[in-house]
Amino acid sequence: GQNIDQPTEMTATEGAIVQINCTYQTSGFNGLFWYQQHAGEAPTFLSYNVLDGLEEKGRFSSFLSRSKGYSYLLLKELQMKDSASYLCAVMDSNYQLIWGAGTKLIIKP
Amino acid sequence: ETGVTQTPRHLVMGMTNKKSLKCEQHLGHNAMYWYKQSAKKPLELMFVYNFKEQTENNSVPSRFSPECPNSSHLFLHLHTLQPEDSALYLCASSQERGGGQETQYFGPGTRLLVL
């Protein structure tokens, strides 16, 4: 079967750095997405990785290793507004998105 | 962000009611999706429309009936729902399905409570 694993919850301190991991087993691979979802709001697109390596976008970076079936989202200089759930999703060979259950990130002052 | 809008934002209905959820996208996309989001579970894909044609129905019970009159609008008709159908229903759109332009953009969702 197809599976996406990510931690259920993480806690970090304002101003610090946090890394949210995602491992996957899917039928084929056509890219990996990260989304941010604040409580009661729409998931918003953060990043897309299809090649191995690190993609940097401001305070957020996303890394992919296809051989290891592994990705991480790195958030730097954490702000209180970064408290949200972070969703990892992989597009399989049929172009269907397989979703993880999300990681709830709690930022403390 | 008003690229994808959904109405109503909240809905309470009895098991014998009929209601409809509406989604509209202003992004010029050709693919639209309905998802169900339950607490602490992955998003569940329900239906996919590509160029107004339904391309996927992921074994969704018939009490959920989608309608896509054009590429900008998507409806989900609800009839004789069960309490376990209570969830957040999300609509999304993408440029197209299976063509490499797959980034999906979501609406804010309809929080549904079935009593």
Interface residues (C-beta under 8 A of the other chain):
Chain A: I4 T8 N30 G31 F33 Y35 G40 E41 A42 P43 T44 F45 Y48 L87 A89 M91 N94 Y95 Q96 L97 I98 W99 G100 A101 G102
Chain B: E1 V4 K40 K41 P42 L43 L45 E56 L90 R97 G98 E102 T103 Q104 Y105 F106 G107 P108 G109 R111
